[in-house]
Amino acid sequence: MIDQRFARSEFEKLGHRSPEADALHKALASEIATELRKSVEPAFRSVADRLRELGHHLIEATPEYDPEFHSWGYEHRDANDDRALRIWLHTQLGVISGYLDKAYESDDKA
């Protein structure tokens, strides 16, 4: 949940680029990804449901999650038929929280 833990004042207390601030940035990125997943996952299920309505016998496998990239892979398949349609749905969120690198900032202005 995105809450008071991620207030600007909390980051300021930890200092610029401290290990604690870095950990809080990682936690924020993870929370953002979790919030976004709440919208993405039902959309994937909706696609699979529409395919079921069209006669496909799809079941949902356990989603695979890659925490480094905040990505989820969803598989829908007929577990009883190896030759049946298999659908893999994948999303990758570009969630980054951190500070602008001064060297990058000066390169950007050049």
C-alpha positions as CSV (number, residue, x, y, z in Angstrom):
1,M,0.0,0.0,0.0
2,I,1.3,3.4,-0.9
3,D,1.0,5.3,2.4
4,Q,2.8,7.7,4.8
5,R,6.0,5.5,4.7
6,F,6.7,7.1,1.2
7,A,6.1,10.7,2.1
8,R,8.7,13.1,0.8
9,S,9.6,13.9,4.4
10,E,10.5,10.3,5.0
11,F,12.9,10.3,2.1
12,E,14.4,13.6,3.3
13,K,15.0,12.1,6.8
14,L,17.1,9.3,5.3
15,G,19.4,11.5,3.3
16,H,20.3,11.6,-0.3
17,R,21.5,8.1,-1.6
18,S,21.9,6.5,1.8
19,P,21.4,2.8,2.0
20,E,18.2,3.4,3.9
21,A,16.9,5.7,1.3
22,D,17.8,3.2,-1.5
23,A,15.9,0.6,0.4
24,L,12.9,2.9,0.7
25,H,13.0,3.6,-3.0
26,K,13.0,-0.1,-3.8
27,A,10.1,-0.6,-1.5
28,L,8.2,2.2,-3.2
29,A,8.9,0.8,-6.7
30,S,7.5,-2.6,-5.5
31,E,4.4,-1.0,-4.0
32,I,3.8,0.9,-7.2
33,A,4.1,-2.3,-9.2
34,T,1.7,-4.0,-6.8
35,E,-0.9,-1.3,-7.2
36,L,-0.6,-1.4,-11.0
37,R,-0.9,-5.2,-11.0
38,K,-4.4,-4.7,-9.5
39,S,-5.5,-3.3,-12.8
40,V,-3.4,-5.4,-15.1
41,E,-4.2,-8.8,-13.8
42,P,-8.0,-8.5,-14.2
43,A,-7.5,-7.3,-17.7
44,F,-5.5,-10.4,-18.5
45,R,-8.3,-12.5,-17.0
46,S,-10.8,-10.7,-19.0
47,V,-9.0,-11.6,-22.2
48,A,-8.9,-15.3,-21.2
49,D,-12.6,-15.2,-20.2
50,R,-13.5,-13.9,-23.7
51,L,-11.5,-16.8,-25.2
52,R,-13.3,-19.2,-23.0
53,E,-16.6,-17.8,-24.3
54,L,-15.3,-18.6,-27.8
55,G,-14.8,-22.3,-26.9
56,H,-11.2,-22.5,-25.6
57,H,-10.8,-24.6,-22.5
58,L,-8.3,-22.5,-20.7
59,I,-7.3,-22.6,-17.0
60,E,-5.0,-20.1,-15.3
61,A,-1.6,-21.4,-14.2
62,T,0.1,-19.7,-11.2
63,P,1.5,-16.4,-12.4
64,E,5.3,-16.1,-12.5
65,Y,6.6,-12.9,-11.0
66,D,10.1,-11.4,-11.6
67,P,10.7,-8.9,-8.8
68,E,13.7,-7.4,-10.4
69,F,11.7,-6.2,-13.4
70,H,8.3,-6.0,-11.8
71,S,7.0,-8.3,-14.5
72,W,4.3,-11.0,-14.5
73,G,3.7,-13.8,-16.8
74,Y,0.3,-15.4,-17.0
75,E,-0.4,-18.7,-18.8
76,H,-3.8,-20.0,-19.8
77,R,-4.0,-23.5,-21.2
78,D,-6.0,-26.7,-21.3
79,A,-4.1,-28.9,-18.8
80,N,-5.7,-32.0,-20.3
81,D,-4.7,-31.5,-23.9
82,D,-1.1,-30.9,-24.8
83,R,-2.1,-29.9,-28.4
84,A,-4.6,-27.3,-27.3
85,L,-4.1,-23.6,-27.5
86,R,-1.8,-22.1,-24.9
87,I,-1.8,-18.4,-24.3
88,W,1.0,-16.6,-22.4
89,L,0.3,-13.1,-21.3
90,H,3.2,-11.0,-20.1
91,T,3.7,-7.5,-18.8
92,Q,6.7,-5.6,-17.6
93,L,6.3,-2.4,-15.6
94,G,9.0,0.2,-15.8
95,V,8.9,1.2,-12.1
96,I,11.9,3.1,-10.9
97,S,12.3,5.3,-7.8
98,G,15.5,7.2,-7.0
99,Y,17.4,10.4,-7.5
100,L,18.6,12.1,-10.6
101,D,22.4,11.6,-11.1
102,K,24.1,14.9,-11.3
103,A,26.4,13.7,-14.0
104,Y,23.4,12.6,-16.1
105,E,21.7,15.9,-15.4
106,S,24.7,17.9,-16.8
107,D,25.0,15.6,-19.8
108,D,21.3,16.2,-20.5
109,K,21.8,20.0,-20.6
110,A,24.7,19.9,-23.0
